[in-house]
Amino acid sequence: MKKWDSLLKEQGSRTDKPIKPQVIATAVSNELDDDAIISVDSGTNTIWAARYIFVHDKMKFSLSGTLATMGCGLPYAISAKVAFPDRQSVAFVGDGGFTMLMGEFATAVQYDLPIKVVIIKNNTLGMIRWEQMAFLGNPEYAVEFTPINFAKFADECGGKGYSITEPEDVGPIIHQAMKEKKPTIIEAHVDPFDPPMPPKVEPEFVKNIAESFARGQPYASRIGLTLYRNQIHERLRGLHHHNSLKNHDHKRSYNEDKK
């Protein structure tokens, strides 16, 4: 678990641009109250939340479970705030799921429910993209949609909107947004080609990705470059970790010799 936690901490603090979705989830986790209620939607946002949002024993965590219904995150957060008005209620959603019931943000404004909605914005049905490629071996089809300015939408509804586009702004903006006393949307522009990799990559996964490339995946070069950069990043991380252990052992040996 220490090794896993170390990996998550490192991945959640990367400064790449476009911003990695893991970084947003980590920043949200850092701003949660001890009894916060977190509601997530269905999609790749579920994976980022499950891995990078640290849930304490006093918190509540809601999602659609095996039904995997898109659009549930926002109404879950509204319901949580109605049921527990004194507790922090945060929705962590994707832009695809949010657009399905985005009008309910106006409901939160109407009833003065200061929920916080963090939107992972990549203008893509991310989970569908990776299912088409990694599970079926097909090029993606009909997974992109027209961008929406969710920050402006929040303002027009009578709430508060924030937009994050730069890695250095992630922490400060999320910190400020979480203090708002009105319903708030934080849209975070993230890398649409960062894959939700499984803990263990099976040969079938690699085979299907390769087949999707061969069959005409439109962003094969971008996805391949992202996978390559992530692999290099992991190798450098492993080298740094190895050198840190060597330095630690050397320092311990030196101190023991002094004794």
N, C-alpha and C positions, 0 to 999 in steps of 0.2 A: 504493500500500500504506500510506503514511503517513496518507492520508485515511481509508482503511478502518480501520486500527488505531485512529485517533482516534475514529471513530464507535463502534467496539466498546467502547472504554474508557469513553466517555460513557454508552452504553446499559447497560454493566455496573456503573455506579455510581449508578444512579437510586435514589431513596429513596421511591418510590411505595408505597402500601399499598392492596390486597394487593401482596406482594412480586413483582417481575418475575422470571421464571425465569432471565433473562440474568444477573441479579445473583448468583444462587446459583452458576451455572456459573463466573462470574468469580472468586468467592471460593474455590471449589474449586481453580481453576487457580493461584491465589496460594499455595496450601498444598502443592502437589505437589513431590516430590523430583525432582532432575534425571534420575533413572532410573526414575521411577514407571511403573506399568502401569495404564492406564485402560481400563476395560471399560464399554461403553454398551449400552443396550437399544435396541429399535426403537420409534420414536414421535417426538413432538416433542422429547423429551429428546436424541435423536440430533442434531437441528438445533442446539440450544443448546450441546451439547458440541462439535460440529464448529466452531462459530463462536467460542465464548468460552473454550474450554480451549486454552491455548497449549501445543503439543506440541514438545518439544525433540528433538534427534537421538538422544539416548540413551533416550528413552522408548519404550514400546510402547502401541499403541492398537488395541483390538479391538472389532469390531461384527459384526453378522450379514450385512452386505453386501447384495447384491441379493435375498437370500432374505427379509430383514427379519423374522426370527422373533422374536416377543415372548417374553420370559422368559429371554433368553440372558445378560443382564448379570451376574446374581448367580453362576451357575455358571462363567462366564468368569473372574470375579474370584477364585473359589475355586481354580480350576485354575491361575491365574497365581501365586497364593501358594504352592501346592504345588510348582510348577516353579521358582519363584524366591523362596524363603523370606526372603531378606534384602532384598527390594525392596518398596516401598510398592505395595499393590494396592488400587485404588479403583474401585468400581462406581458409575456415574452413570446412574440409571434413572428411569423413570416409575412411578407407583403401579400403573398397569394391568399393565405388564410384570412388576413385582416380585411381585404377588399370584399370578401363574401358577406360580411356583416358590419362593414365600417360605419354604416348609418347609426348603429347603436352607440357610437361615441357621443352623438348628440343627446342620447338618453342620459348618459353619465353627466353631461353638462346640465341638462334640464333638472336633474335631481341633485345637483351639486355633490357629485361623488368623485373625490379627487384621486381617481385611479391613475396609475402610470402605465402607459402602453409602449413597450420597446419593440420597434419593428425592425427585423432583419431585412434590409432592402437590397434585393439583387435583381428585381424585375423579372423574376423567373420562378416557375414551379420547380424548386430545387430537387425535392425528393423524386418527383416524376422524371426529371432529367436523368438522375443517377440510376433509377430503377430501369429505365429504358436501355441505358448503356450497360450497366453492370449485371443486371439480372436477365436481360433479354438479348444482349449483344446487338442492339439496334441503334442507329443514330437517333438523336433526340427529335421529337416531333411536337410542335405546337405547345411549347412550354414557356415561351417568352410572352410578356404582355407590356402594354403601354405604361411608361413610368407615371406615377402620381406623386405630387408634392404633398406628402402627408403632414408636414409641418404647417403648411398653409391651410390645409384642410382642418387641422386642429384649431387654428386661430379663427377660421371662418365659422366653426361650430360654437365658438365662445370659450374654447379651452386655450391651452398653451401648446405651442409646437416648437420643437428643436430639431436641428438637422446636424448630423455628424458626417464629415467627409474626410477629415485628416486624423491620422493615428494619434497625434499629440493632443487632440481635443476630446478623445474618448472619455477619459477620467473626469476632467473638469465639467464637461457638459452634462454627463450623467449625474454627477454629484449635485449640480445646480438644479437639474430637472426634478430630481427626487425630492427636493425641498418645496416644490410648488404646491400651493394650496387649492389648485383647481385641476380638473382632468387634463392630463398632459400626454402628448405623444412625442417620443424620441425616435426619429427615423435614422437608422445607421446604415450608410452606404457601404456594403461589404463586397468582397471578392466573389463574383458569381461562379467562379471555376474552382473554388476550394472544395474538394470532395469530402463527404462525411465517411471517411475510411473506417472499415470495421476494425476491431482490436487485432484480429488475425486475418491477414489477406490470403484467401484460398486461391489455388490455381484457376478455379472456375471463374473467379472474379476477374483475374488478369486476362484470361482468355476472352471473356465477354467484352471487356473494354477494348481489347485489340480488334475484335470483330466489328465493334461499332465504328472504330476508326476506319477499318478497311471498307465498310459499307457507306462511308461518306459523312461521318459525324462532322457537322459544320465548324465546330470549334476545337478540332482535334489538336491543332498546334498549341492553342492557348491552354488547353487542359493538360496536354503532355508537358508543357513548360512548367505549369503549376505543380504537377506531380514530381517533376525532376527537382525543382527548387525545394519542395518540401523534403524530398529524400536527402538532398545535400544538407539542408538545415539540420535534419536529424543526425546525419553523420558527424557534422561539426559539433553538435550538441554532445554526442557520445564521446567524441575526442576530448572536448572540454571537460566532460565529467570524468573521463579516464585520467586526464592530466591532473585534475583537482584531487582525485584519490591518491595519485602518485605523490603529489606535493604534500598531501596530508600525512601519508606514510613516511615520507622522507623527513618531514618536520618532527613527527613523533619519534622516529629513530634517532634523530639528532638530539632531541631533548632527553631521550633515555641514555644516550652516550654521555651527555653532560652530567646526568645524575651519577 
